[in-house]
Amino acid sequence: MGIPAGSAGGATGWKPLVFKFPFINFEVEEQLRSMLVPSSLPPKLSETTLLHFPFKTTSFFAFFSSSTSLLTASVPSSFAHLLKQCKSCIKAKLVVTGAFSPSADPTTWSSQVVFWWNNLIKRSVILGHHVTALALFREMLRLNWNPDGYTYPYVLKGCGELQSLLFGESVHAVILTSGLDSNVFVCNGLIAMYGKCGMLGHARQEFDETVVRGIADVISWNSMAAAYVQKDEDRKVLDLFDSMVSSNNFELRPDAVSLVNVLPASASLGAWKRGKQLHGYAIRRCLYEDVFVGNAIVDMYAKCKRLDDANKVFERMEVKDVVSWNALVTAYSQIGQFDEALGLFKRMREEKIELNVVTWSAVIAGYAQRDLGYEALDVFKEMMLSAAEPNVITLVSVLSGCAAIGALLQGKETHCYAIKRMLSLEGRNPEEDLMVINALIDMYAKCKEMKIAQTMFDSIDRRDRNVVTWTVMIGGYAQHGDANDALELFSAMLKYEYFVIPNAYTISCALVACARLSSLKIGRQIHAYVLRQGYEPTMVFVANCLIDMYAKSGDADAARVVFDNMSQRNTVSWTSLMTGYGMHGRGAEALQIFDEMRGAGFPIDGVTFLVVLYACSHSGMVDQGMNYFNNMNGDFGVVPGAEHYACMVDLLGRAGRLDEAMKLIEDMPMEPTSVVWVALLSACRVHKNVDLAEHAAAKLSELESDNDGSYTLMSNIYANARRWKDVAQVRSLMKHSGIRKRPGCSWVQGKKETVTFFVGDRSHPMSEKIYNLLEDLIHRIKAMGYIPETSFALHDVDDEEKGDLLVEHSEKLALAYGILTSAPGVPIRITKNLRVCGDCHTAMTYISKIIEHEIILRDSSRFHHIKNGSCSCRGFW
């Protein structure tokens, strides 16, 4: 049916024939239309006339009706007649440009039309409109035009970029029927397509067939290597390169692209010697001057941590681009040589190298990794002012910097930016979004905003949570929240539905939670899981966490077994075991480990000496501690810091040598910190020195220390001295300052669960039995000589009532419960969140004579192993 005369240009009733493709990207319609309209028009054929063509319809697939008159009266009738014979817009284009006429040789028509189809498809692929390219290919086939060897490479490239295996296999089938399966360009396209779709087997089969036929070229080998690189099959990349070189075919000599493929594989494997051979090959083949090859060599050496070699190659490169600089900046940043990274960053600015997002991100990440959060934020601000667009890595690094310094406000600002510029956009990569959300959870957790962190965690569908999501949430609770919640999350992670396999970092976080809770039972279960899964031999930090967990859960001997079975150790391994021995009052063994550490050649630093002094303090080894302190600078080159002086004050204070402790404070080369004065105040509490305690409290007030423990210590000192007015004054000051005393609580591990008790707690179903047992035990030990130390009942009441109050202390309630629920001979493990009461310590020492249990009590300071009337602390607690 024809179009009525004079209706062209949009008259009512005219509708061009349109083929609709619902998946086509119509944003490129105008670009495609511009390709169809010639740059120069024949005489008397104006642009206005061409607008009468149905090119500007909703779809660019509009075709002419055979009886349609599309031209105005000004166009010559002979030219109009030619256009009326055209069956497609492409034919019309060719007529307009004078390329052919419908009466010409059909073979010529076909090749010329296919040429224009190829140009359309090629341009769509170049513009990134891969769906449009595939739609054009389908339309080309529908109109019975035969694709040639130049069509398929671009169509296959579109399939690969879309990772559309189904369409790619369909195109492969068409190729097989067309007889073009022996065309090397088509075969290379098939190899690349299957590689990008992740079908390495199909890609390798196509490659092998190409080699057998003898049509493979360098691009064939490079395409196969690129497929392996994409799937991190680094060994296969190297093997393929070896085969390529050993073929002794001059035409198949590796080129620059080959080296750019194989060098990253060497870097991933840490095979720097192999990389050096490739470097030599590049020099022999004169490929070294190629900037991409040079960048790959620099990157290879950098990732193999051969930074001297990387720097030499970098300096000898005649042509450098921003990628060259980024390779070195990133490498220095990742291995902690941040001064060198910063130096290169400054050089880039001086030489006016355009900084891209990789450069900025590397510098920000370097600062964040060193916990220099403020510096990271400053660089991020500079980046924003430079109009560079942050990517996912940038935001993750910025959030890491915020987490390191507890910068909650800046973290929230970054969160807002992420919502506006990344998380709320359509078409975003879900994996990248999850990376940002994981970093946000980590930031909020480390800023102690656990409710916000939990809300973000809950907002992620369980099927979408990866191991990092679980790990940051478990780690947040383990370090900054309720450790019980951390273990509950860890258990939920391992449930059958949507099971996520924990990695070594997840295991470490769970062990930290066990250590905080002294949960030996769960810690052992996790250790068994570690042994079954094989984490321990390769992950030193998992073994270190096991040592810490066992030590803090009351089993220093198990910690030693873990230490002895480690195939590799680092400084943390040694210090963790020394700390464990120190907590348990086994100072001699701690010092023996210190000597072994020195003999093994490990560096001795300030942290090591803190652990040594801590062990001496909790074991009453005053002289040894003084000797280490006095010689640490001369013998080891470690200058004592304020924290070392605090340890020494604690050491002297526990031994009752308060005057020497005060003299040491006065001789400090730096201003005493609050930790130093708290150590002195604690010693004054034990040895009942009110005057010195008031001096320490005054100094703490000057330092504006609002720790509830300091106020509690001072209140207890006054109460012990029966200065009740001063007690009331301290408590009133705490109230008006908004400082709340932490309630004392103790928890004990029973057969099936861990039970928590507070002072005077009667909420447990076994309360009646617990109090009856305590009454009986107190009656029996009084007959043995026990006298209640009523000074620890810090209330202004008579001594008889004080004795009743002492019975209700949480650690005594926990002990009674443990006796009632534990089998004879099984140790009773009790943990208290505060320092153990002196009367409870004495009562437990007596009770240990009449029960068949060892009492293992952990308080805020150390462990007490009480058995047969004696305690491991020997009074130094």
VENURZI-V869891 format. One record per residue. N is the residue number from 1. RES is the residue in one letter. SS is DSSP state (h for helix, s for strand, l for the rest). PSI is psi in whole degrees, 0 to 359 (none if undefined). NEAR is the number of other C-alpha atoms within 12 Angstrom. Layout:
N,RES,SS,PSI,NEAR ; N,RES,SS,PSI,NEAR
This chain:
1,M,l,125,13 ; 2,G,l,169,20 ; 3,I,l,131,25 ; 4,P,l,146,19 ; 5,A,l,138,17 ; 6,G,l,2,19 ; 7,S,l,352,21 ; 8,A,l,148,28 ; 9,G,l,9,27 ; 10,G,l,23,20 ; 11,A,l,154,14 ; 12,T,l,135,12 ; 13,G,l,344,13 ; 14,W,l,127,23 ; 15,K,l,116,24 ; 16,P,l,154,34 ; 17,L,s,123,25 ; 18,V,s,132,21 ; 19,F,l,122,22 ; 20,K,l,134,20 ; 21,F,l,104,21 ; 22,P,l,341,11 ; 23,F,l,9,15 ; 24,I,l,141,26 ; 25,N,l,105,26 ; 26,F,h,3,26 ; 27,E,h,338,19 ; 28,V,h,10,27 ; 29,E,h,315,25 ; 30,E,h,324,19 ; 31,Q,h,318,21 ; 32,L,h,322,33 ; 33,R,h,321,29 ; 34,S,h,332,20 ; 35,M,h,330,26 ; 36,L,h,337,35 ; 37,V,l,125,32 ; 38,P,l,153,23 ; 39,S,l,330,15 ; 40,S,l,132,16 ; 41,L,l,149,20 ; 42,P,l,162,22 ; 43,P,l,143,15 ; 44,K,l,7,20 ; 45,L,l,97,27 ; 46,S,l,165,21 ; 47,E,h,324,19 ; 48,T,h,322,18 ; 49,T,h,319,26 ; 50,L,h,335,33 ; 51,L,l,345,22 ; 52,H,l,347,26 ; 53,F,l,149,40 ; 54,P,h,39,34 ; 55,F,h,334,34 ; 56,K,h,24,27 ; 57,T,l,179,25 ; 58,T,l,323,23 ; 59,S,l,148,28 ; 60,F,l,359,37 ; 61,F,l,70,35 ; 62,A,s,139,26 ; 63,F,s,154,33 ; 64,F,l,143,32 ; 65,S,l,145,27 ; 66,S,l,335,22 ; 67,S,l,16,20 ; 68,T,l,136,32 ; 69,S,l,115,32 ; 70,L,l,358,43 ; 71,L,l,154,33 ; 72,T,l,173,25 ; 73,A,l,341,17 ; 74,S,l,343,16 ; 75,V,l,136,22 ; 76,P,l,143,16 ; 77,S,h,327,17 ; 78,S,h,320,15 ; 79,F,h,321,28 ; 80,A,h,324,27 ; 81,H,h,320,21 ; 82,L,h,314,30 ; 83,L,h,325,37 ; 84,K,h,337,29 ; 85,Q,h,348,25 ; 86,C,l,138,31 ; 87,K,l,352,25 ; 88,S,l,163,34 ; 89,C,h,331,36 ; 90,I,h,318,41 ; 91,K,h,318,33 ; 92,A,h,320,39 ; 93,K,h,314,35 ; 94,L,h,325,34 ; 95,V,h,315,35 ; 96,V,h,319,33 ; 97,T,l,357,24 ; 98,G,l,18,21 ; 99,A,l,320,25 ; 100,F,l,170,26 ; 101,S,l,155,28 ; 102,P,l,343,27 ; 103,S,l,359,14 ; 104,A,l,182,15 ; 105,D,l,128,13 ; 106,P,h,325,14 ; 107,T,h,320,15 ; 108,T,h,317,17 ; 109,W,h,309,25 ; 110,S,h,312,27 ; 111,S,h,322,24 ; 112,Q,h,321,29 ; 113,V,h,317,36 ; 114,V,h,323,32 ; 115,F,h,317,26 ; 116,W,h,324,32 ; 117,W,h,315,42 ; 118,N,h,320,31 ; 119,N,h,319,26 ; 120,L,h,312,38 ; 121,I,h,316,39 ; 122,K,h,314,32 ; 123,R,h,321,27 ; 124,S,h,318,34 ; 125,V,h,316,32 ; 126,I,h,322,19 ; 127,L,l,353,20 ; 128,G,l,10,23 ; 129,H,l,72,32 ; 130,H,h,325,34 ; 131,V,h,319,34 ; 132,T,h,320,39 ; 133,A,h,318,41 ; 134,L,h,325,42 ; 135,A,h,320,33 ; 136,L,h,319,42 ; 137,F,h,318,42 ; 138,R,h,319,30 ; 139,E,h,323,28 ; 140,M,h,316,31 ; 141,L,h,322,20 ; 142,R,h,329,14 ; 143,L,l,10,21 ; 144,N,l,28,13 ; 145,W,l,138,28 ; 146,N,l,113,31 ; 147,P,l,150,38 ; 148,D,l,190,31 ; 149,G,h,347,27 ; 150,Y,h,344,30 ; 151,T,h,311,41 ; 152,Y,h,321,44 ; 153,P,h,321,37 ; 154,Y,h,322,43 ; 155,V,h,317,51 ; 156,L,h,326,46 ; 157,K,h,318,43 ; 158,G,h,318,41 ; 159,C,h,318,39 ; 160,G,h,317,35 ; 161,E,h,326,29 ; 162,L,h,353,26 ; 163,Q,l,41,23 ; 164,S,l,88,26 ; 165,L,h,321,27 ; 166,L,h,312,18 ; 167,F,h,320,29 ; 168,G,h,318,36 ; 169,E,h,325,25 ; 170,S,h,318,21 ; 171,V,h,321,37 ; 172,H,h,319,32 ; 173,A,h,319,17 ; 174,V,h,321,25 ; 175,I,h,317,30 ; 176,L,h,323,18 ; 177,T,h,340,14 ; 178,S,h,349,20 ; 179,G,l,13,17 ; 180,L,l,12,27 ; 181,D,l,355,30 ; 182,S,l,4,26 ; 183,N,l,122,28 ; 184,V,h,325,30 ; 185,F,h,320,31 ; 186,V,h,316,39 ; 187,C,h,318,45 ; 188,N,h,322,44 ; 189,G,h,322,44 ; 190,L,h,317,51 ; 191,I,h,313,46 ; 192,A,h,320,44 ; 193,M,h,311,44 ; 194,Y,h,324,43 ; 195,G,h,315,41 ; 196,K,h,336,34 ; 197,C,l,2,31 ; 198,G,l,10,28 ; 199,M,l,77,28 ; 200,L,h,327,30 ; 201,G,h,315,19 ; 202,H,h,317,26 ; 203,A,h,316,36 ; 204,R,h,323,32 ; 205,Q,h,316,19 ; 206,E,h,319,34 ; 207,F,h,313,40 ; 208,D,h,319,23 ; 209,E,h,323,23 ; 210,T,h,319,31 ; 211,V,h,317,26 ; 212,V,h,321,13 ; 213,R,h,345,16 ; 214,G,l,20,18 ; 215,I,l,358,25 ; 216,A,l,141,31 ; 217,D,l,185,30 ; 218,V,h,324,32 ; 219,I,h,325,33 ; 220,S,h,312,39 ; 221,W,h,318,46 ; 222,N,h,322,35 ; 223,S,h,318,42 ; 224,M,h,319,50 ; 225,A,h,318,45 ; 226,A,h,323,40 ; 227,A,h,317,38 ; 228,Y,h,319,36 ; 229,V,h,318,34 ; 230,Q,h,327,26 ; 231,K,l,15,22 ; 232,D,l,31,24 ; 233,E,l,70,26 ; 234,D,h,321,27 ; 235,R,h,318,25 ; 236,K,h,328,26 ; 237,V,h,314,36 ; 238,L,h,318,36 ; 239,D,h,319,21 ; 240,L,h,320,34 ; 241,F,h,320,37 ; 242,D,h,317,24 ; 243,S,h,322,19 ; 244,M,h,317,31 ; 245,V,h,319,23 ; 246,S,h,352,14 ; 247,S,l,342,19 ; 248,N,l,30,12 ; 249,N,l,118,15 ; 250,F,h,323,13 ; 251,E,h,343,18 ; 252,L,h,21,25 ; 253,R,l,135,27 ; 254,P,l,140,36 ; 255,D,l,193,32 ; 256,A,h,320,31 ; 257,V,h,321,30 ; 258,S,h,314,38 ; 259,L,h,321,47 ; 260,V,h,333,37 ; 261,N,h,317,41 ; 262,V,h,330,51 ; 263,L,h,317,46 ; 264,P,h,328,42 ; 265,A,h,318,40 ; 266,S,h,320,38 ; 267,A,h,317,36 ; 268,S,h,325,27 ; 269,L,h,353,25 ; 270,G,l,21,23 ; 271,A,l,74,26 ; 272,W,h,330,29 ; 273,K,h,319,19 ; 274,R,h,320,28 ; 275,G,h,324,37 ; 276,K,h,324,28 ; 277,Q,h,318,22 ; 278,L,h,323,39 ; 279,H,h,313,35 ; 280,G,h,320,20 ; 281,Y,h,319,25 ; 282,A,h,322,31 ; 283,I,h,315,21 ; 284,R,h,324,14 ; 285,R,l,5,18 ; 286,C,l,29,17 ; 287,L,l,355,28 ; 288,Y,l,330,31 ; 289,E,l,344,24 ; 290,D,l,125,25 ; 291,V,h,327,29 ; 292,F,h,320,30 ; 293,V,h,315,40 ; 294,G,h,316,41 ; 295,N,h,319,40 ; 296,A,h,323,44 ; 297,I,h,315,52 ; 298,V,h,314,45 ; 299,D,h,321,42 ; 300,M,h,310,44 ; 301,Y,h,320,41 ; 302,A,h,315,40 ; 303,K,h,338,34 ; 304,C,l,7,32 ; 305,K,l,28,29 ; 306,R,l,66,27 ; 307,L,h,333,31 ; 308,D,h,315,19 ; 309,D,h,319,25 ; 310,A,h,318,36 ; 311,N,h,322,30 ; 312,K,h,314,17 ; 313,V,h,317,35 ; 314,F,h,313,36 ; 315,E,h,332,20 ; 316,R,h,353,19 ; 317,M,l,123,25 ; 318,E,l,325,15 ; 319,V,l,123,20 ; 320,K,l,147,28 ; 321,D,l,184,26 ; 322,V,h,332,30 ; 323,V,h,322,29 ; 324,S,h,312,40 ; 325,W,h,317,44 ; 326,N,h,324,38 ; 327,A,h,317,39 ; 328,L,h,316,49 ; 329,V,h,314,44 ; 330,T,h,318,38 ; 331,A,h,312,39 ; 332,Y,h,321,37 ; 333,S,h,318,36 ; 334,Q,h,330,30 ; 335,I,l,7,24 ; 336,G,l,1,23 ; 337,Q,l,70,23 ; 338,F,h,334,27 ; 339,D,h,318,20 ; 340,E,h,319,24 ; 341,A,h,317,34 ; 342,L,h,325,32 ; 343,G,h,317,19 ; 344,L,h,322,34 ; 345,F,h,318,36 ; 346,K,h,322,21 ; 347,R,h,321,19 ; 348,M,h,320,26 ; 349,R,h,318,18 ; 350,E,h,321,12 ; 351,E,l,6,15 ; 352,K,l,38,12 ; 353,I,l,131,20 ; 354,E,l,119,26 ; 355,L,l,131,34 ; 356,N,l,184,28 ; 357,V,h,330,30 ; 358,V,h,318,33 ; 359,T,h,307,42 ; 360,W,h,316,47 ; 361,S,h,322,43 ; 362,A,h,318,43 ; 363,V,h,317,50 ; 364,I,h,317,45 ; 365,A,h,322,44 ; 366,G,h,314,38 ; 367,Y,h,316,39 ; 368,A,h,320,36 ; 369,Q,h,335,30 ; 370,R,l,13,26 ; 371,D,l,26,25 ; 372,L,l,70,28 ; 373,G,h,321,32 ; 374,Y,h,319,26 ; 375,E,h,321,26 ; 376,A,h,319,38 ; 377,L,h,323,38 ; 378,D,h,316,22 ; 379,V,h,322,33 ; 380,F,h,321,38 ; 381,K,h,318,25 ; 382,E,h,320,21 ; 383,M,h,316,29 ; 384,M,h,323,23 ; 385,L,h,334,13 ; 386,S,l,0,16 ; 387,A,l,12,15 ; 388,A,l,144,21 ; 389,E,l,115,26 ; 390,P,l,148,33 ; 391,N,l,190,30 ; 392,V,h,317,33 ; 393,I,h,321,28 ; 394,T,h,310,40 ; 395,L,h,320,49 ; 396,V,h,319,37 ; 397,S,h,319,43 ; 398,V,h,316,52 ; 399,L,h,325,52 ; 400,S,h,320,45 ; 401,G,h,319,43 ; 402,C,h,318,43 ; 403,A,h,323,40 ; 404,A,h,328,33 ; 405,I,h,5,29 ; 406,G,l,32,26 ; 407,A,l,80,29 ; 408,L,h,317,29 ; 409,L,h,312,19 ; 410,Q,h,327,31 ; 411,G,h,319,37 ; 412,K,h,322,27 ; 413,E,h,318,21 ; 414,T,h,323,38 ; 415,H,h,315,32 ; 416,C,h,318,20 ; 417,Y,h,317,25 ; 418,A,h,321,32 ; 419,I,h,316,20 ; 420,K,h,324,13 ; 421,R,h,350,20 ; 422,M,h,297,27 ; 423,L,h,335,27 ; 424,S,l,1,16 ; 425,L,l,144,13 ; 426,E,l,152,12 ; 427,G,l,10,11 ; 428,R,l,155,15 ; 429,N,l,117,16 ; 430,P,h,326,20 ; 431,E,h,320,18 ; 432,E,h,320,21 ; 433,D,h,320,31 ; 434,L,h,325,31 ; 435,M,h,317,33 ; 436,V,h,316,37 ; 437,I,h,319,42 ; 438,N,h,318,41 ; 439,A,h,324,42 ; 440,L,h,317,49 ; 441,I,h,315,45 ; 442,D,h,317,44 ; 443,M,h,311,45 ; 444,Y,h,322,43 ; 445,A,h,315,41 ; 446,K,h,341,35 ; 447,C,l,9,32 ; 448,K,l,27,28 ; 449,E,l,70,28 ; 450,M,h,331,32 ; 451,K,h,318,21 ; 452,I,h,317,25 ; 453,A,h,317,34 ; 454,Q,h,322,31 ; 455,T,h,317,18 ; 456,M,h,321,30 ; 457,F,h,315,33 ; 458,D,h,335,22 ; 459,S,h,344,18 ; 460,I,l,127,22 ; 461,D,l,138,14 ; 462,R,h,328,20 ; 463,R,h,338,16 ; 464,D,h,350,23 ; 465,R,l,132,30 ; 466,N,l,183,28 ; 467,V,h,329,29 ; 468,V,h,320,33 ; 469,T,h,311,42 ; 470,W,h,319,46 ; 471,T,h,316,36 ; 472,V,h,327,44 ; 473,M,h,316,50 ; 474,I,h,317,46 ; 475,G,h,323,42 ; 476,G,h,313,44 ; 477,Y,h,322,39 ; 478,A,h,324,35 ; 479,Q,h,329,32 ; 480,H,h,2,31 ; 481,G,l,216,28 ; 482,D,l,116,26 ; 483,A,h,333,29 ; 484,N,h,321,29 ; 485,D,h,325,26 ; 486,A,h,316,38 ; 487,L,h,326,39 ; 488,E,h,319,22 ; 489,L,h,319,33 ; 490,F,h,320,39 ; 491,S,h,318,24 ; 492,A,h,326,20 ; 493,M,h,328,31 ; 494,L,l,3,22 ; 495,K,l,158,15 ; 496,Y,l,314,10 ; 497,E,l,128,11 ; 498,Y,l,40,16 ; 499,F,l,131,19 ; 500,V,l,127,25 ; 501,I,l,121,27 ; 502,P,l,147,32 ; 503,N,l,185,28 ; 504,A,h,327,32 ; 505,Y,h,322,31 ; 506,T,h,314,38 ; 507,I,h,317,49 ; 508,S,h,317,39 ; 509,C,h,319,41 ; 510,A,h,322,50 ; 511,L,h,326,48 ; 512,V,h,319,45 ; 513,A,h,317,41 ; 514,C,h,319,43 ; 515,A,h,319,39 ; 516,R,h,323,37 ; 517,L,h,355,43 ; 518,S,l,38,39 ; 519,S,l,84,38 ; 520,L,h,322,40 ; 521,K,h,309,27 ; 522,I,h,323,33 ; 523,G,h,320,37 ; 524,R,h,321,26 ; 525,Q,h,318,22 ; 526,I,h,322,38 ; 527,H,h,318,33 ; 528,A,h,320,17 ; 529,Y,h,320,24 ; 530,V,h,316,31 ; 531,L,h,321,22 ; 532,R,h,322,12 ; 533,Q,h,349,18 ; 534,G,l,30,18 ; 535,Y,l,321,28 ; 536,E,l,315,33 ; 537,P,l,330,22 ; 538,T,l,341,18 ; 539,M,l,99,26 ; 540,V,h,322,28 ; 541,F,h,336,31 ; 542,V,h,315,38 ; 543,A,h,322,44 ; 544,N,h,319,46 ; 545,C,h,326,43 ; 546,L,h,318,52 ; 547,I,h,314,47 ; 548,D,h,318,45 ; 549,M,h,312,44 ; 550,Y,h,319,44 ; 551,A,h,316,44 ; 552,K,h,351,46 ; 553,S,l,7,44 ; 554,G,l,9,43 ; 555,D,l,78,36 ; 556,A,h,330,34 ; 557,D,h,321,23 ; 558,A,h,324,27 ; 559,A,h,320,38 ; 560,R,h,323,30 ; 561,V,h,315,18 ; 562,V,h,315,35 ; 563,F,h,315,37 ; 564,D,h,332,19 ; 565,N,l,3,20 ; 566,M,l,129,25 ; 567,S,l,332,15 ; 568,Q,l,145,22 ; 569,R,l,153,29 ; 570,N,l,185,24 ; 571,T,h,322,29 ; 572,V,h,324,29 ; 573,S,h,313,35 ; 574,W,h,314,47 ; 575,T,h,328,43 ; 576,S,h,316,40 ; 577,L,h,320,49 ; 578,M,h,318,45 ; 579,T,h,317,44 ; 580,G,h,314,44 ; 581,Y,h,321,44 ; 582,G,h,317,43 ; 583,M,h,328,43 ; 584,H,l,8,44 ; 585,G,l,20,38 ; 586,R,l,64,36 ; 587,G,h,323,34 ; 588,A,h,319,25 ; 589,E,h,325,27 ; 590,A,h,317,39 ; 591,L,h,328,34 ; 592,Q,h,318,22 ; 593,I,h,323,33 ; 594,F,h,316,37 ; 595,D,h,320,21 ; 596,E,h,323,20 ; 597,M,h,317,27 ; 598,R,h,317,19 ; 599,G,h,331,13 ; 600,A,l,356,16 ; 601,G,l,15,14 ; 602,F,l,145,20 ; 603,P,l,141,23 ; 604,I,l,120,30 ; 605,D,l,189,26 ; 606,G,h,324,26 ; 607,V,h,319,26 ; 608,T,h,316,36 ; 609,F,h,330,40 ; 610,L,h,317,36 ; 611,V,h,319,38 ; 612,V,h,313,50 ; 613,L,h,324,46 ; 614,Y,h,315,48 ; 615,A,h,318,47 ; 616,C,h,319,46 ; 617,S,h,318,49 ; 618,H,l,1,41 ; 619,S,l,5,39 ; 620,G,l,22,33 ; 621,M,l,70,32 ; 622,V,h,311,32 ; 623,D,h,317,18 ; 624,Q,h,318,25 ; 625,G,h,317,36 ; 626,M,h,321,29 ; 627,N,h,315,19 ; 628,Y,h,319,34 ; 629,F,h,316,38 ; 630,N,h,336,23 ; 631,N,h,359,17 ; 632,M,h,328,26 ; 633,N,h,312,19 ; 634,G,h,319,13 ; 635,D,h,332,14 ; 636,F,h,353,19 ; 637,G,l,23,16 ; 638,V,l,116,22 ; 639,V,l,127,25 ; 640,P,l,134,29 ; 641,G,l,181,26 ; 642,A,h,326,26 ; 643,E,h,328,31 ; 644,H,h,322,40 ; 645,Y,h,323,42 ; 646,A,h,320,37 ; 647,C,h,319,41 ; 648,M,h,322,51 ; 649,V,h,318,46 ; 650,D,h,317,47 ; 651,L,h,311,41 ; 652,L,h,323,41 ; 653,G,h,317,42 ; 654,R,h,329,36 ; 655,A,l,0,31 ; 656,G,l,10,28 ; 657,R,l,67,24 ; 658,L,h,323,33 ; 659,D,h,317,20 ; 660,E,h,324,22 ; 661,A,h,317,34 ; 662,M,h,322,31 ; 663,K,h,321,17 ; 664,L,h,320,32 ; 665,I,h,317,34 ; 666,E,h,333,17 ; 667,D,l,5,15 ; 668,M,l,137,22 ; 669,P,l,353,14 ; 670,M,l,169,18 ; 671,E,l,131,20 ; 672,P,l,138,29 ; 673,T,l,173,29 ; 674,S,h,328,29 ; 675,V,h,323,31 ; 676,V,h,314,39 ; 677,W,h,328,43 ; 678,V,h,321,40 ; 679,A,h,318,41 ; 680,L,h,318,51 ; 681,L,h,320,43 ; 682,S,h,320,41 ; 683,A,h,323,40 ; 684,C,h,327,40 ; 685,R,h,317,41 ; 686,V,h,317,33 ; 687,H,h,9,27 ; 688,K,l,45,27 ; 689,N,l,95,28 ; 690,V,h,317,30 ; 691,D,h,312,20 ; 692,L,h,327,28 ; 693,A,h,319,35 ; 694,E,h,323,29 ; 695,H,h,315,20 ; 696,A,h,321,37 ; 697,A,h,322,37 ; 698,A,h,319,21 ; 699,K,h,322,25 ; 700,L,h,324,29 ; 701,S,h,320,21 ; 702,E,h,326,15 ; 703,L,l,1,19 ; 704,E,l,42,15 ; 705,S,l,118,23 ; 706,D,l,32,23 ; 707,N,l,130,25 ; 708,D,h,333,26 ; 709,G,h,324,31 ; 710,S,h,314,40 ; 711,Y,h,320,40 ; 712,T,h,318,35 ; 713,L,h,315,38 ; 714,M,h,321,46 ; 715,S,h,318,37 ; 716,N,h,323,37 ; 717,I,h,316,36 ; 718,Y,h,319,33 ; 719,A,h,319,30 ; 720,N,h,330,29 ; 721,A,l,5,28 ; 722,R,l,33,24 ; 723,R,l,77,21 ; 724,W,h,331,21 ; 725,K,h,320,16 ; 726,D,h,325,22 ; 727,V,h,314,26 ; 728,A,h,322,23 ; 729,Q,h,317,19 ; 730,V,h,316,30 ; 731,R,h,324,27 ; 732,S,h,321,18 ; 733,L,h,319,22 ; 734,M,h,319,24 ; 735,K,h,314,16 ; 736,H,h,337,11 ; 737,S,h,356,17 ; 738,G,l,19,14 ; 739,I,l,125,20 ; 740,R,l,135,20 ; 741,K,l,133,22 ; 742,R,l,129,18 ; 743,P,l,135,19 ; 744,G,l,137,27 ; 745,C,s,154,31 ; 746,S,s,144,40 ; 747,W,s,148,37 ; 748,V,s,143,43 ; 749,Q,s,116,36 ; 750,G,l,192,27 ; 751,K,l,317,19 ; 752,K,l,335,12 ; 753,E,l,169,17 ; 754,T,s,129,26 ; 755,V,s,136,33 ; 756,T,s,140,30 ; 757,F,s,143,35 ; 758,F,s,173,26 ; 759,V,l,129,26 ; 760,G,l,20,25 ; 761,D,l,127,29 ; 762,R,l,23,21 ; 763,S,l,342,16 ; 764,H,l,143,18 ; 765,P,l,336,12 ; 766,M,l,16,21 ; 767,S,h,318,21 ; 768,E,h,315,18 ; 769,K,h,323,20 ; 770,I,h,312,32 ; 771,Y,h,324,30 ; 772,N,h,317,19 ; 773,L,h,318,25 ; 774,L,h,319,34 ; 775,E,h,318,22 ; 776,D,h,317,18 ; 777,L,h,317,30 ; 778,I,h,321,33 ; 779,H,h,318,21 ; 780,R,h,319,21 ; 781,I,h,337,25 ; 782,K,h,324,19 ; 783,A,h,339,13 ; 784,M,l,356,17 ; 785,G,l,1,15 ; 786,Y,l,131,24 ; 787,I,l,119,23 ; 788,P,l,133,30 ; 789,E,l,87,25 ; 790,T,h,349,29 ; 791,S,h,342,33 ; 792,F,h,358,35 ; 793,A,l,96,32 ; 794,L,l,57,33 ; 795,H,l,150,28 ; 796,D,l,72,24 ; 797,V,l,173,18 ; 798,D,l,167,15 ; 799,D,h,326,19 ; 800,E,h,317,18 ; 801,E,h,325,18 ; 802,K,h,321,22 ; 803,G,h,321,29 ; 804,D,h,322,24 ; 805,L,h,323,29 ; 806,L,h,325,35 ; 807,V,h,332,39 ; 808,E,l,4,35 ; 809,H,l,145,38 ; 810,S,h,324,38 ; 811,E,h,329,48 ; 812,K,h,320,48 ; 813,L,h,319,45 ; 814,A,h,321,47 ; 815,L,h,315,48 ; 816,A,h,318,45 ; 817,Y,h,318,40 ; 818,G,h,319,44 ; 819,I,h,319,36 ; 820,L,h,330,29 ; 821,T,h,356,27 ; 822,S,l,145,26 ; 823,A,l,151,17 ; 824,P,l,135,15 ; 825,G,l,347,16 ; 826,V,l,130,20 ; 827,P,l,143,30 ; 828,I,s,119,42 ; 829,R,s,115,43 ; 830,I,s,140,46 ; 831,T,s,134,45 ; 832,K,s,140,41 ; 833,N,l,344,29 ; 834,L,l,183,28 ; 835,R,l,139,32 ; 836,V,l,142,32 ; 837,C,l,138,38 ; 838,G,h,320,30 ; 839,D,h,320,30 ; 840,C,h,323,40 ; 841,H,h,315,41 ; 842,T,h,315,34 ; 843,A,h,318,40 ; 844,M,h,326,44 ; 845,T,h,319,38 ; 846,Y,h,315,31 ; 847,I,h,327,38 ; 848,S,l,342,32 ; 849,K,l,339,24 ; 850,I,l,3,23 ; 851,I,l,159,30 ; 852,E,l,41,22 ; 853,H,l,146,30 ; 854,E,l,133,34 ; 855,I,s,118,44 ; 856,I,s,105,42 ; 857,L,s,124,47 ; 858,R,s,124,43 ; 859,D,l,192,36 ; 860,S,l,350,25 ; 861,S,l,319,29 ; 862,R,l,187,38 ; 863,F,s,147,42 ; 864,H,s,116,44 ; 865,H,s,105,35 ; 866,I,s,122,37 ; 867,K,s,135,27 ; 868,N,l,40,19 ; 869,G,l,9,26 ; 870,S,s,156,23 ; 871,C,s,146,31 ; 872,S,l,342,32 ; 873,C,l,337,36 ; 874,R,l,32,25 ; 875,G,l,353,24 ; 876,F,l,77,36 ; 877,W,l,none,40
